[in-house]
Structure formats: structure tokens, C-alpha cells
Amino acid sequence: MATRNQQLPYLKSRQSLTEKLLGPISENQQDDLVLLNQILLFEGTNPHNPDLLDLSDLPHPMLEKLIQILLLESYLLVTVKEEREIKSYPIYLLHLYREKSLWLIEGFDLENEKRRIISVDNLTQIEPYPKKKRVSKKKILEQLSKQEEVINLVLELGPKAIAQFKKYHPFNCSLAYTNPFQTLAIIKTCINVYHLE
């Protein structure tokens, strides 16, 4: 898939990446790949020109900047556009993840001392947070463990629901299988009953 998509932003030279991927494999495997390339279509493929995939895989421009900063620093001051307001939050970054085609930051808000989810699409500025105002990682994790939400939803899933769960796999839920054939499972989670959506 990586060799095919000419539009992916990180493929500065698609040709050289293709050569690197094809170099170590045997001639038989190379022939297989050529055949597969003629037959396989991935979601988002233009059937009339399979070398062009949808641009939906283009990340938000702030994503690259965010990744560059978080490789060096987990304490960030992020500025976010919320409806018509611009707000800044000092956060300790816990995870950066993708859910339903959106990149999201899961962070610990250092001022309000609570977990906060921020969409990368809404970021307008990212910078390292001043060292003087930081709280240790140990204290942050302690506070988070005290704030675990009370479970208010328990679902038992059958085979179809398990398949649907795997398709979307919400970040904050985990599946516990209840039989050895993995055809029944339970999800325990917390739903914000005051959040309309």
C-alpha cells in the first residue's frame, strides 16, 4: 500500500521507497507483488487509477510539528480553537492516537488536573511548557489513577458485535472474551450521560 500511494506526504521519493521494500525479497515474491498490485484494491482506491488513493490519509499539518516536539518533550502548551474561542492548555501528553479518521491527543491538563482529549485538527499552536511549572510524571499518574471513572455501562457482545467493535475499536474500551472461542465478550466502560452525542 505504501509503495502504491503517490500522494502520501512522507514519501519524498516513492521510487526509492519501493526499491528499498522490493530489494530484500526474492524474485518470486517480487512477481507476486506485481500480480497483487494488479488485483488488490484498498479502501479509498480510485478504481480507474489504482496509484491514486484518497487524500483522506493526508494528516493535519500540525501533526508533523506535534510529533517532532513530542519526540523531545512530553510537557506541552497547546493552543486550541474551540468554536469561536482560542484557548491554551498546559498538558502532559499521554497518547497520540487515531480514531474515526481523526488524530487525537490524550493529555493530562496540568492546571485543571484532569484528563483531556484534544483533536489535532483544532490545534493552532504547540510549544514546550516551561520547566518551572511542571509536575512530575509520577504525580500525574497518581492523580490519574485516583480519577478512574466509575463504570456505568456493561455490554455483552455476540460475534457480530465483536466484529463491529474490532472494526472501530474505540480507544477507551477494551474487550474481555468470556468463552474460549472468542464469540462472546464483555465491555465495561463509562459513558458521559450528560453529553448529548
RAQUI-V958960 format. One record per residue. RES is the residue in one letter. PSI is psi in degrees with one decimal (NA if undefined). BURIAL is I if it has 16 or more other ideal C-beta (glycine too) atoms within 10 Angstrom, else O. Layout:
res->RES psi->PSI burial->BURIAL
res->RES psi->PSI burial->BURIAL
This chain:
res->M psi->-39.3 burial->O
res->A psi->-35.6 burial->O
res->T psi->-24.1 burial->I
res->R psi->-41.3 burial->I
res->N psi->110.1 burial->I
res->Q psi->-6.7 burial->O
res->Q psi->-4.3 burial->O
res->L psi->133.2 burial->I
res->P psi->-28.8 burial->O
res->Y psi->-5.6 burial->O
res->L psi->80.7 burial->O
res->K psi->-43.8 burial->O
res->S psi->98.3 burial->O
res->R psi->-38.3 burial->I
res->Q psi->-44.1 burial->O
res->S psi->-35.4 burial->O
res->L psi->-43.3 burial->O
res->T psi->-44.0 burial->O
res->E psi->-40.7 burial->O
res->K psi->-38.6 burial->O
res->L psi->-35.6 burial->O
res->L psi->-25.2 burial->O
res->G psi->-53.5 burial->O
res->P psi->-12.6 burial->O
res->I psi->158.6 burial->O
res->S psi->166.3 burial->O
res->E psi->-37.1 burial->O
res->N psi->-43.9 burial->O
res->Q psi->-36.2 burial->O
res->Q psi->-42.1 burial->O
res->D psi->-40.6 burial->O
res->D psi->-42.3 burial->O
res->L psi->-39.8 burial->O
res->V psi->-43.3 burial->O
res->L psi->-46.5 burial->O
res->L psi->-37.6 burial->O
res->N psi->-27.4 burial->O
res->Q psi->-25.9 burial->O
res->I psi->-41.7 burial->O
res->L psi->133.5 burial->O
res->L psi->128.3 burial->O
res->F psi->161.0 burial->O
res->E psi->141.0 burial->O
res->G psi->6.3 burial->O
res->T psi->140.5 burial->I
res->N psi->112.2 burial->O
res->P psi->-24.2 burial->O
res->H psi->-19.6 burial->O
res->N psi->85.7 burial->O
res->P psi->-14.1 burial->I
res->D psi->-3.3 burial->O
res->L psi->113.9 burial->O
res->L psi->162.2 burial->I
res->D psi->151.3 burial->O
res->L psi->5.4 burial->O
res->S psi->-16.7 burial->O
res->D psi->2.6 burial->O
res->L psi->122.3 burial->O
res->P psi->164.8 burial->I
res->H psi->140.5 burial->O
res->P psi->-25.8 burial->O
res->M psi->-17.6 burial->I
res->L psi->-44.3 burial->I
res->E psi->-43.3 burial->O
res->K psi->-42.5 burial->O
res->L psi->-45.6 burial->I
res->I psi->-40.6 burial->O
res->Q psi->-42.0 burial->O
res->I psi->-43.3 burial->I
res->L psi->-16.1 burial->I
res->L psi->-24.7 burial->O
res->L psi->-25.4 burial->O
res->E psi->131.8 burial->O
res->S psi->-17.0 burial->I
res->Y psi->114.8 burial->I
res->L psi->151.0 burial->I
res->L psi->111.5 burial->I
res->V psi->136.9 burial->I
res->T psi->128.8 burial->O
res->V psi->140.5 burial->I
res->K psi->114.1 burial->O
res->E psi->112.3 burial->O
res->E psi->-110.9 burial->O
res->R psi->6.7 burial->O
res->E psi->152.0 burial->O
res->I psi->122.8 burial->O
res->K psi->150.2 burial->O
res->S psi->138.1 burial->O
res->Y psi->130.0 burial->I
res->P psi->123.5 burial->I
res->I psi->155.1 burial->I
res->Y psi->118.9 burial->I
res->L psi->122.6 burial->I
res->L psi->-50.0 burial->I
res->H psi->152.7 burial->O
res->L psi->121.6 burial->O
res->Y psi->165.5 burial->O
res->R psi->127.8 burial->O
res->E psi->130.1 burial->O
res->K psi->48.0 burial->O
res->S psi->13.9 burial->O
res->L psi->141.0 burial->O
res->W psi->129.5 burial->I
res->L psi->146.4 burial->I
res->I psi->128.6 burial->I
res->E psi->118.1 burial->I
res->G psi->164.7 burial->I
res->F psi->117.0 burial->I
res->D psi->114.3 burial->O
res->L psi->-22.2 burial->I
res->E psi->-50.2 burial->O
res->N psi->-6.9 burial->O
res->E psi->51.7 burial->O
res->K psi->162.7 burial->O
res->R psi->140.3 burial->I
res->R psi->136.0 burial->I
res->I psi->127.6 burial->O
res->I psi->132.8 burial->I
res->S psi->130.8 burial->O
res->V psi->-30.6 burial->I
res->D psi->-26.2 burial->O
res->N psi->-3.3 burial->I
res->L psi->137.1 burial->I
res->T psi->-21.9 burial->O
res->Q psi->143.4 burial->O
res->I psi->134.9 burial->I
res->E psi->157.7 burial->O
res->P psi->144.4 burial->O
res->Y psi->137.3 burial->I
res->P psi->137.7 burial->O
res->K psi->-32.1 burial->O
res->K psi->-31.9 burial->O
res->K psi->6.5 burial->O
res->R psi->152.1 burial->O
res->V psi->146.2 burial->O
res->S psi->152.9 burial->O
res->K psi->-37.8 burial->O
res->K psi->-45.2 burial->O
res->K psi->-38.8 burial->O
res->I psi->-47.3 burial->I
res->L psi->-34.8 burial->O
res->E psi->-47.2 burial->O
res->Q psi->-39.2 burial->O
res->L psi->-39.5 burial->O
res->S psi->-30.3 burial->O
res->K psi->-22.3 burial->O
res->Q psi->11.8 burial->O
res->E psi->131.2 burial->O
res->E psi->147.2 burial->O
res->V psi->131.6 burial->O
res->I psi->125.7 burial->O
res->N psi->8.5 burial->O
res->L psi->122.9 burial->O
res->V psi->123.9 burial->O
res->L psi->138.1 burial->O
res->E psi->126.0 burial->O
res->L psi->140.2 burial->I
res->G psi->-174.7 burial->O
res->P psi->-42.2 burial->O
res->K psi->-42.6 burial->O
res->A psi->-34.8 burial->O
res->I psi->-43.2 burial->I
res->A psi->-40.7 burial->O
res->Q psi->-40.9 burial->O
res->F psi->-44.9 burial->I
res->K psi->-32.5 burial->O
res->K psi->-42.7 burial->O
res->Y psi->-28.4 burial->O
res->H psi->79.9 burial->O
res->P psi->139.1 burial->O
res->F psi->-34.9 burial->O
res->N psi->11.1 burial->O
res->C psi->148.2 burial->O
res->S psi->152.1 burial->O
res->L psi->133.7 burial->I
res->A psi->111.5 burial->O
res->Y psi->141.6 burial->O
res->T psi->0.1 burial->O
res->N psi->157.9 burial->O
res->P psi->-18.5 burial->O
res->F psi->-0.2 burial->O
res->Q psi->38.4 burial->O
res->T psi->-8.5 burial->O
res->L psi->142.6 burial->I
res->A psi->161.9 burial->I
res->I psi->139.4 burial->O
res->I psi->132.0 burial->I
res->K psi->125.8 burial->O
res->T psi->179.3 burial->O
res->C psi->125.9 burial->O
res->I psi->133.7 burial->O
res->N psi->102.7 burial->O
res->V psi->-10.4 burial->O
res->Y psi->-3.3 burial->O
res->H psi->112.9 burial->O
res->L psi->-46.3 burial->O
res->E psi->NA burial->O
